[in-house]
Amino acid sequence: MILTLTVLAALISGMFVASVASTVAALKREDEDFKAMVERQRAF
């Protein structure tokens, strides 16, 4: 019983960490895209 709960807690924690990492990566990508758009607008 305790082993099952420990495994489930580890899986949930792992999924949470993966979700946070994915969100941070997406925000970085979005920020880079925004900066590139601003640079293109300055050219005109």
MARROPA-117146 format. One record per atom (N, C-alpha, C): y, z, x. Coordinates in steps of 0.1 Angstrom, whole numbers, plus 5000, padded with zeros to 4 digits. Layout:
YZX
...
END
This chain:
498850005008
500050005000
501350005009
501350095018
502550105027
502649985036
501449935040
501449805048
502049695040
501649675028
502149575019
503649585017
504149705015
505549715013
506349685026
505749725037
506349695050
506449545052
505349475049
505349335051
506349265042
506449305030
507349255020
508849275025
509049395030
510449435035
510749345047
509849325055
510049235067
510349095063
509549045053
509848905048
511248895042
511548995034
512848985027
513948995038
513849085048
514849095058
514948965066
513848905069
513848775076
514548665068
514248665055
514948565046
516448585046
516848715046
518248745045
518948695058
518348725069
518848685082
518948535083
517948465079
517948315079
519048265070
519248325058
520348285049
521648305055
521948415061
523248445068
523448345079
522448315087
522548225098
522848085093
522248045082
522447915076
523947905071
524348015064
525748015059
526748005070
526548075081
527448075092
527547935098
526347865100
526347735105
527047635096
526847645083
527547555074
529047575074
529547705075
530947725076
531547675089
530847685100
531247625113
531447475111
530347405105
530347265103
531547225095
531747295084
532847265075
534247285082
534347385090
535647405098
535847285107
534847245114
534947125123
535347005116
534746985104
535046865096
536546875092
537046995088
538347005083
539346975095
539047025107
539947005118
539946855121
538846785120
538746645123
539646565113
539546615100
540346545090
541846565093
542246685097
543646715100
544146625111
543246605122
543646525133
543746375129
542946325120
543046195115
544346175107
544746275099
545946265091
547146265100
547146335111
548246335120
548446195127
547446125128
547545985134
548345895126
548345925113
549145835104
550545875102
END
